[in-house]
Amino acid sequence: IPGTVLCERHGRKPYLVNSLLSIAVGVSGLAVATTLPEFVLCRVTTGLGVAVLHTAATLTVTDTSTPRNRASAMAPTQSAFFAGMALGPGIGGFLA
């Protein structure tokens, strides 16, 4: 809910861009983390970025669609997010 309030107040684009940067920093940090606190900090950074990205993307799709076509506009976005969450760990484990 705080992400939604911030996106409503300041616009979608800054949160879309900054959330992607947050995810990039968090994932890059995971590659070089050597201690548990560093690892946890990087995971929190990545998680916050993903949460804000999901919120901002959903709000953007809601803004650009009409009530009549909202479900068909929302379906690819939601499917991609949930497929990534479901398949990402398995693919990452296979690649590692």
Secondary structure as UniProt FT lines:
FT   HELIX           2..10
FT   HELIX           13..32
FT   HELIX           36..64
FT   TURN            67..69
FT   HELIX           70..95
//
